[in-house]
Amino acid sequence: MPAKPEPTLTASEKTKAAWLIARMAKRAVAGPEVDQSDLEKKLDRLLDAARKREAEAQSPR
């Protein structure tokens, strides 16, 4: 599957992404057996919403 293009993030989306990545890093320090799938799903949803927002903004009305 080809990689999805990275969307342009708003300031709010950048902040949320940074917060989630920081939480993932904190869990990674706790050990490899700690589950991070919930945070990965949240980050994926955030990026998917940004892609959708960007596509709607670029589409002709």
C-alpha positions, -999 to 999 in steps of 0.1 A, spaced: 0 0 0 15 34 -10 21 59 18 -5 86 22 6 121 16 11 141 48 -15 168 51 -9 204 61 -18 206 98 -35 235 116 -20 249 148 -45 229 168 -38 197 149 0 202 154 -5 206 191 -27 175 194 -2 155 174 27 167 195 8 158 227 0 123 214 36 117 202 49 128 236 26 104 254 38 76 230 74 84 239 66 83 276 50 49 272 80 37 252 103 46 281 81 24 303 91 -7 282 84 -25 250 55 -45 265 34 -13 270 5 -11 246 4 21 224 -22 11 199 -48 35 214 -25 65 209 -16 53 174 -52 51 164 -59 86 178 -30 100 158 -42 81 126 -77 96 131 -62 131 135 -42 128 103 -72 113 84 -94 142 95 -67 167 84 -65 149 50 -103 151 46 -103 188 56 -76 196 31 -93 177 3 -126 195 10 -108 228 9 -92 220 -24 -123 207 -41 -143 232 -63 -176 242 -49 
